[in-house]
Amino acid sequence: MARVAPRPRTAFRPFTTKTGRTAKTKRATKTGRATKTGRAPQPDSGDGRRPLPWPLRLLAMLCAFVFMVAFAVVLAKLTLQPSPASASIAHTNLHPGRSLRAYMEAPGLRDTVKQIGGNLLLGVPFGVLVPIVAPRTRRLLRVVLLTAVMMLLVEFAQGALITGRAFDIDDVILNTTGALLGYLLLGRRLSRAVHARRPRV
């Protein structure tokens, strides 16, 4: 009986993916280890731009903190200072839109701009500074919620403790809207430049 010659052994080939990379290389890339170039993937700011170097990031956070403290002092003087002359006209407003309609129907345009524009500008620093000072709150929803909570506390203090001041829900709405505008116009870009995100895998 004739013997069948054994089939020659072939060299082992590692399993390759559709892109031509081996499974081992793919796993190394996922775990964040160095690739063939010898360099680990660099984190980016989420939009393709690299974040600032850490000394500049630290300086930016310190400046933002100083501005936040200064803004808190200004906010306290503007909102928590007694106004005895306004005691007879200050009324609590729990209905959204009531004060806004009163502002719009005011006979003088200057008073309307002062009331609406002033409350909007009062919230802008929250949207710009909070994402830099507190990186965990740099999401849009968190910035809006934090601003709303802070302004609610200020309004409660006005209505309960300050003479000539009253709680007004429309002021909270305007302040929060100002923070939203500040975040969309400047705060989001600054937070992405200052704080690095984790590298995408």
C-alpha positions in Angstrom: 0.0 0.0 0.0 1.4 3.4 -1.1 2.1 5.9 1.6 0.7 9.4 1.4 3.3 12.1 1.8 2.7 14.4 4.7 1.6 18.0 3.9 4.4 20.5 4.5 3.9 22.8 7.5 3.4 26.4 6.8 4.6 29.3 8.8 2.2 30.6 11.4 0.4 33.8 10.4 -1.1 36.0 13.1 -4.8 36.8 12.6 -5.2 40.1 10.7 -8.2 42.4 10.6 -9.8 43.9 7.5 -7.5 46.9 7.9 -4.4 44.7 7.7 -3.4 45.2 11.4 -2.9 42.2 13.6 -5.1 41.5 16.5 -2.2 42.1 18.9 -1.6 45.5 17.5 -5.2 46.3 17.7 -5.4 45.3 21.3 -2.3 47.4 22.1 -3.9 50.4 20.5 -7.1 50.0 22.5 -5.2 49.7 25.8 -3.4 52.9 25.1 0.1 51.3 24.6 2.6 52.7 22.1 2.0 51.9 18.5 4.6 51.1 15.8 5.8 54.7 15.9 6.7 54.4 19.5 4.4 57.2 20.7 1.3 56.8 22.7 -1.9 58.6 21.4 -2.1 62.2 22.6 -5.3 63.5 24.2 -7.1 66.2 22.3 -9.7 68.8 23.3 -12.5 67.0 21.5 -12.5 69.0 18.3 -9.1 68.0 16.9 -7.1 70.7 18.7 -4.6 69.9 21.4 -5.2 71.5 24.9 -2.9 74.1 26.3 0.3 73.1 28.1 -0.2 72.5 31.8 1.5 75.8 33.0 -0.9 77.8 30.8 -3.8 75.7 32.0 -3.0 76.3 35.6 -2.6 80.0 35.0 -6.0 80.1 33.2 -7.7 78.3 36.1 -6.2 80.7 38.6 -7.3 83.7 36.6 -10.8 82.3 36.2 -11.0 81.6 40.0 -9.9 85.2 40.8 -12.5 86.6 38.3 -15.2 84.3 39.9 -14.4 85.6 43.4 -14.6 89.2 42.1 -17.9 88.4 40.4 -19.3 86.9 43.5 -18.5 90.1 45.4 -20.1 92.3 42.7 -23.2 90.0 42.7 -23.6 90.2 46.4 -23.4 94.0 46.3 -26.0 94.2 43.4 -28.5 91.7 44.8 -28.1 91.6 48.5 -27.9 95.3 49.3 -31.0 96.6 51.1 -33.1 99.1 49.2 -35.6 100.7 51.7 -36.9 103.1 49.0 -38.2 100.1 47.0 -40.0 98.4 49.9 -43.4 99.7 48.8 -43.1 98.5 45.2 -41.2 95.2 45.7 -43.5 92.3 45.2 -42.9 88.6 45.1 -43.4 87.0 41.6 -43.9 83.2 41.3 -45.4 83.3 37.8 -42.9 83.0 34.9 -43.4 85.8 32.4 -45.3 88.3 34.6 -42.3 90.6 35.3 -41.1 90.2 31.7 -44.4 91.5 30.5 -44.1 94.4 32.9 -40.6 95.2 31.7 -41.7 95.1 28.0 -44.7 97.3 28.8 -42.7 99.9 30.6 -43.0 103.4 29.0 -39.3 104.0 28.9 -37.1 101.8 26.6 -34.1 102.6 28.9 -35.8 100.9 31.9 -36.7 97.8 29.8 -33.1 97.4 28.5 -31.8 98.0 32.0 -33.9 95.3 33.6 -33.7 92.6 30.9 -30.2 93.3 29.7 -28.9 93.7 33.3 -30.2 90.3 34.4 -28.9 88.6 31.2 -25.4 90.1 31.7 -25.5 89.1 35.4 -25.6 85.4 34.3 -23.0 85.5 31.6 -19.9 85.1 33.9 -21.4 81.8 35.2 -21.4 80.4 31.6 -17.9 81.5 31.0 -16.1 80.9 34.3 -17.8 77.8 35.8 -16.6 75.4 33.0 -13.0 76.5 33.6 -13.0 76.6 37.4 -15.0 73.3 37.8 -14.1 70.9 35.0 -16.8 68.4 36.1 -19.5 71.0 35.5 -18.5 72.0 32.0 -21.4 70.3 30.3 -24.2 72.5 29.1 -26.9 71.0 31.3 -24.7 71.2 34.4 -23.8 74.8 33.8 -27.4 75.7 33.4 -28.6 73.8 36.5 -25.8 75.2 38.6 -26.6 78.8 37.6 -30.3 78.2 38.2 -29.6 76.8 41.7 -27.3 79.7 42.6 -29.8 82.3 41.4 -32.6 80.7 43.2 -30.7 80.9 46.4 -29.9 84.6 45.8 -33.6 85.3 45.1 -34.7 83.4 48.2 -32.2 85.4 50.3 -33.6 88.6 48.7 -37.2 87.8 49.5 -36.6 86.5 53.0 -33.8 88.7 54.4 -33.2 91.9 52.4 -35.3 95.0 52.9 -36.8 96.4 49.7 -36.1 93.1 47.7 -38.4 90.4 46.6 -38.2 86.9 45.0 -38.8 87.1 41.2 -38.7 83.9 39.2 -38.2 85.9 36.0 -34.9 87.2 37.3 -33.8 83.5 37.7 -34.9 82.8 34.1 -33.0 85.8 32.7 -29.9 85.0 34.7 -29.9 81.4 33.6 -30.4 82.4 29.9 -27.4 84.7 30.3 -25.3 81.8 31.5 -26.5 79.7 28.6 -25.4 82.5 26.1 -22.1 82.9 27.8 -21.4 79.2 27.7 -22.3 78.9 24.0 -20.4 82.0 22.9 -17.2 81.6 24.9 -17.3 79.2 27.9 -17.4 76.0 25.8 -14.4 77.0 23.7 -12.3 78.1 26.7 -13.1 74.9 28.7 -12.0 72.7 25.7 -8.8 74.6 25.4 -8.0 74.6 29.1 -9.1 71.0 30.1 -7.9 68.0 28.2 -10.2 65.1 27.5 -9.3 61.5 27.7 -7.9 60.1 24.4 -10.4 58.4 22.2 -9.8 54.7 21.6 
